[in-house]
């Protein structure tokens, strides 16, 4: 239950309880891995937001496209991703116009 709720504190308590009673299974290993992911999530999200902003300013469509994918997996706010996608579309359109000219 704590594993599915994305609650790091509850998951940590559940892991400790399982270890206290001697449970050592693949479920416990998975719970520990998920706990590490949840602990790291705020850092990943912040890093992805910063990467997204830098990529949008740089003007490299390939870098921005990768940053959008990273931001999506890190849980960055949808409005930031939507703005980056709009910027990406503008960059691609400008590149197409330059190519056609």
Secondary structure, 3 states (H helix, E strand, C coil): CHHHHCCHHHHHHHHHHHHHCCCCCHHHHHHHHHHHHHHHHHHHHHHHHHHHHHHHHHCCHHHHHHHHHHHHHHCCCHHHHHHHHHHHHHHHHHHHHHHHC
